[in-house]
Amino acid sequence: MFHAYSLTLELLTMLRPVIAEVRRQDRSLADQLQRAATSVLLNLAEGTGYRDRSRRRSYAIALGSAREVSAALDAAVALGVVEQLPDAVADRLDHVQAVLVRLTR
């Protein structure tokens, strides 16, 4: 398992209680958040089976999904659905995005 995949898997685990909290107040936002987070992991896995441009394309889609996760979390905080995002989750999400940026170059 490569580094970006294991980081993303850890992020998904960290997001479980956040998604549950969001789901209590906004089921639609929670579903979107969960789909986007899952998409990061799935596109990373898909990209490992390709070479060159196809690999980069899968990683770029993963990066877009990671940015969608970030936006969904921002929306949850802005709408008062959650009080504050745990620092550890924010840090891990930033780390995943940084790794994905490097993979898409």
C-alpha positions, -999 to 999 in steps of 0.1 A, spaced: 0 0 0 15 33 -10 17 64 13 -11 85 -2 -35 55 0 -27 48 37 -30 85 46 -64 87 29 -75 55 46 -66 71 79 -84 103 70 -116 82 62 -113 66 97 -109 101 113 -139 114 93 -163 87 106 -175 106 137 -176 139 118 -198 124 91 -220 109 118 -224 144 134 -231 160 101 -257 133 92 -277 141 124 -284 176 111 -279 175 73 -282 140 57 -275 154 22 -243 171 31 -231 140 50 -238 118 20 -219 142 -3 -190 144 22 -188 106 25 -190 101 -13 -162 127 -19 -140 112 8 -145 77 -6 -138 89 -41 -103 101 -30 -94 66 -19 -110 48 -49 -93 71 -74 -60 66 -58 -64 28 -60 -75 31 -96 -45 53 -105 -20 27 -93 -31 4 -121 -23 29 -149 7 46 -163 15 81 -174 -14 104 -182 -41 80 -171 -24 76 -137 -21 114 -133 -58 118 -144 -69 94 -116 -48 113 -91 -62 146 -103 -97 133 -98 -87 122 -63 -73 157 -56 -106 173 -68 -125 150 -45 -102 159 -16 -109 195 -23 -146 187 -23 -142 171 12 -126 203 24 -154 224 10 -181 201 25 -164 204 59 -161 242 55 -199 243 47 -207 222 77 -189 246 100 -202 277 83 -238 264 85 -234 255 121 -239 218 114 -207 211 134 -191 236 158 -155 231 147 -135 206 127 -110 187 148 -74 199 142 -62 163 135 -88 159 107 -79 193 92 -42 185 94 -46 150 78 -68 164 50 -41 191 43 -15 164 42 -35 142 18 -41 172 -5 -4 181 -5 6 146 -14 -20 145 -42 -7 178 -56 28 162 -58 13 131 -75 -4 152 -102 27 170 -113 
